[in-house]
Amino acid sequence: MECLHIVDAMPPPQCSGKILLWDRFSENDSIDSILDLQERYFHDTRAEFLCFVHNFGEHSINGRPLRDYLRLPDGFSLWWLTRIFERHPAFFGANLFEVFKLRALEHLLLGMQPSSVCLHTNNTQLARTVRELCKSQRIPFEHFAPMQANPAGAYQAGRCVPSSTDSATTATTGASPLQDILTRLRRSAIANRTINAFQITRHAWHWWRKVRSLFPRAPKVAKRSGLLLGTWFPNVDANAAKQGRFRSKYWESIHDIIPECGKPVHWFFIHGDPVSKAPENIRLRDNLLQNEPDNVDMTFLEECLTPRGALRAWLWAMRVAWNARGLLRYLPATMRWPDSCLNVYPLLAGIWKESTQGEHLMRMCFTLEGIRRYCALVGPQDTVVTSSELQSWERLLFREQRNLGCRRIYAAQHSVIRDADFRFFVAQPTWDINEFCQCMPDRFFCNSDGAYQAMHKSGFPEHRLGMLEATRFIGISASMPPLHGTLFRRILVATSYFAQEALRTLTILAQAMRLSDHPLLGNVLIKPHPYLPVDAMLAQLFDTPPRQVSGSIESHMTPGTVVVADSATSVGLLACYRELPLIECVPENNFDMSITQGVAERVSVKNASELVQALHTIKPTRANNFFCITLGMPRWHNLLSGSNI
């Protein structure tokens, strides 16, 4: 046995024993990284995570499942709208990935049985969690924190020596009687619930003044049965919009099929831009609507909320927050990881609080009220279809239309389904809960065989799955001329909407340019995401920053171009269908959300040396038959016309 040194956010120490990097990939064969170990156990941990979410909602508290305490007066539980149940990694910040790393560490400790664990970090919370893992396996533990006067303490032979920061109580020696009374009051449940009431009211007032007030006072809709199509707005075809035609990039050529159905059409929009652009997008919507037939209407969610409805939503939020606050003392016992000694309460308690007492709670209550009123205005529909990621607004729309009597409720996958897209997957027992099933579509239509297999493998009922032609990526997947033998002359770097990923990609590029004089590194263009300028990043990383370009990304993806992209952008798929070389930068210390996970030929790099090596062996990347593409879109014709598919 040897000592295991875990190193977080600092250089590896000069010591004997095994070194495990916690926050980054290793560039040294003699040093391991927890990030690689997390990848090895990812699918097992994902299954445990889905089981954890299910168990958490069903945990019995005084004879009732936890989700029962979040019910509204009509019986619907807001548990299904919490960020914990939503399961998307972005809602958890870095903490969910930290849980996956800790679970991988637990596997390592069980298999390795080190003589001791030495953790080198200034992260006290990490130190406490690792110490508890070591304590559960009776492994001696020591914490080195160069920048802290009080490290997390040592564990030796079953004895834990806590630091002063571990105390569960705060010393009040020397405090006046009045200070002691105020401290006790501040800690009391009544005071905390009063504070929650103030915060929820502030969130509600701020949303009404800064968001709702920008939208029209009432929607212009007609109560008639037809097609209800839910999607995000704007993301429209700019050229078509200049001609006054509505062409959503999420629906592409489906716009040509819709009029053939001869049914009234209700477009239900989720505003996808920053709120500052709402007035501009409302004008765009109004201009496009003028050129639509009389039986078509377009409605933003925000338009549907009245002052009375907002008050009702505020009362719902207050009710749920009050009940949720009463559950706090039970949470530590409910947040045990399945088949593990790991208690994730310190890492996930914050997201529970935001879901049941913060801004997210208030926003979900507004969304629920807005969708209820919208469905009451348009009435039950023949068919409901959403451009789907199975988000909370979609599931509320499904539930309300089902309650009104709609019997054709569908979700059409609009993007790709990746391994870490947890919101598409649930633990199998969740399907036994009728309330959950009422919020799900009758059929979820995948746009590729890979997505279908991923959903089926996760336990999604086969009778609820189907296949439709891809819509969003029709333009991307159009056949392109082969580029064999092309002389590659430049690099096009495409950065994503997420600042952390964009900074990592540009950092790898800057290091590669200092490391190598490869000709392609002398001709680099930067295409930033429209919503994330990178000027400051470039100034920080480069003495002479590469030139930035604007306009459509397609116009820059010409023959002779090597594409280097953040893994989470759809640019990667466009490069594959254009048979351009694609090099993706893998995110560090985060889930791999690569949009090209199903492409066998994709090249992923973790550091500058791997990027330089990839440039020496570049070759076209292909995504043959990645999406379901059928000439004439017959499946969509059948779905919208009411035929069986």
Steps between C-alpha positions, in 0.01 A plus 500: 500500500608858431384848591254669263567872452197687361599838356245775436581836335870495580824345362554130582724452804841330488422191700483124492172325433227532240395849383144568386411838345156620601427803283677438168620240255850363537767561240739258673469123464613451861220719639133403486193721486161454664349636176608188311374281783165682494465413131560132579218485756275758331214273387481321835496831686238639263269209583562566870422869452165425338424258782602768753257753347215248510577393857523860614152585374355179646680522836242448775469783752239438770337239279479718186738522202702820487330612177165512685624795704539706182140467382283790385134533600392308187723207597781550248847465653766755411756226563484430126620856432789513748850525365591176671234313305581696181840329519679726251871544587481876440254536790745340744801715415825321575360303792344212308824429316673514838264224617592286199870551579449410865317182402792408272738565791294270721539224241876566491534486879306172516723340237836653593475499882781757539703515819381860542348791308659844494282771348673817377231766461368828630143377447374428851175343382688254279729418791208424730332275245817306418575466869158342556560257213831400655337467840238262358778275367732551802774652286724755677445849359700821508419840355760752381362849434783746427270804493292415808584533865246233595501201264219248521668280753645150499345158537714229658394143582132583537558830682405831340668820618287786367625848433345802662292561188328161540307596809126473456440785740635850519649618826314792648729554798505869582183580306243722670159354591338706222751368243434145620123547461543642148729211405247244623218679318701512178547122522138426576266349241255791523770757425635297211156461348446876537826560314386259228173692464693822447735342245219332302304825495807687377554245220135526397498880497828517311375254235175690452676836461802387296350221287119484491463874447688475168238274343147585377230507766307208350556245221305508174380143462185327381341204673509242222629148474795423275879476535677637805873531430730592789850631436758769581501843335661668313779289340337563164639493149622858457460504122144370521421751776612787274238381253238485774493120519516307828755217474622369834840331486361241738229398250667569162299347212214393731368850428424378146298205632290682761269686254422173320330370815225762468472546876519807724851541641592634844869582541598509867834676553756485778708816475855375452694827481618725784206694643648826368415381147134432580361822344695437180384139482139593570511738201654221291224262604232756415650569158522130416147435622359759258596276208356182650149369422213611726487159670855536637591672827830543687518542876781554749466328837545831681193653330274249670567610857247744648538691829248264660689199363830640627349540848375141487849381396655701786266330749597159359868584543444615858316178582771277355784700656338477845455124473848447354663695781344257745679212325851637551579291805420182304719577197836363620345155541333515156814585303695178537637376168372155399730207590757742639630659819482838328262761639451774240298735721780761528530508120133492395322677786542833318314387191216368716475840669492682166233263369270533801573842648677712238460664161457168318194418710335833420579469130354149481180616668472782245561251217233264632243778531586640156463163330173427679352826377633450147346153476171637631506768229574269204306202632575130440697434181498219245878467519773648721864487388802663665850547370617299790760474770236379750535823693262598778288732281441216255391259770261759642357557153453126452324468837262792445400388149452143618274625780296689237456184294773510235600147405785563255788645701845467349855617559740522204869495588649821367869455579715203598491273805833464674605269780485785753160631386349361819162668454417247229552208738323393818524203733268220393274519812414862413288371211274331755389839635186615318559867579835486318350322198231770474778753437666295227413485128304213350795450267853638505632507145876467459683645201771236475550132564766581759254713698233230477738236634615727782141571608398135475805383693423750777163333560276742308195286416521371144135575429573866577793521255496571129710639217457822302711674241742748652387860463752733661798351318351458153723778367804360676444147371449604138737310274831676443765435234786282625820682587753219452848624413431854614802694623412629845607860537341644813335431836153625589444503877132501603430581864177422683249693708657375824787716627690219674510285187589795276788600728631144508499467120679833454750408773586173324538691173729762655719235661520307173610812311782549750589131492514444124573681175256286301399701189128477578557669837619805308164544328225491762153658495279529810121477462346577841144413598269800436409521870851461644765753390856374549698823462612502864601133485708556185672804648587298810633192317673639189762766442361539148147355501378312190247679281133471592234448232125554508199396295369148453738222597421321173655781297838435664493120471653485156722232341845506653373584851577300814230554764599518867191530718362480849347156525154629595438704183304378197787629286656156541214333316517757222869424458428127483235538231732726301773238542739751651753389763353549846698530822293538817635633828379281786370697799714478811344426835154477345272259316574430135203651316643444153234524235692252283520212749351266242765578237765231506768707321490804727832613650500630857791677667563575867805725477728696266735213419206283391374785280839531328513124451149503351602771251773269367248224427193693384247327280135566405237414758173348381158459661342255258131432575527673836143634478176353374458675164229393255421693183157661525479458881225229486505435875436867573220506241327213677547647848362845417214369288381272780600168345660220698879487484 
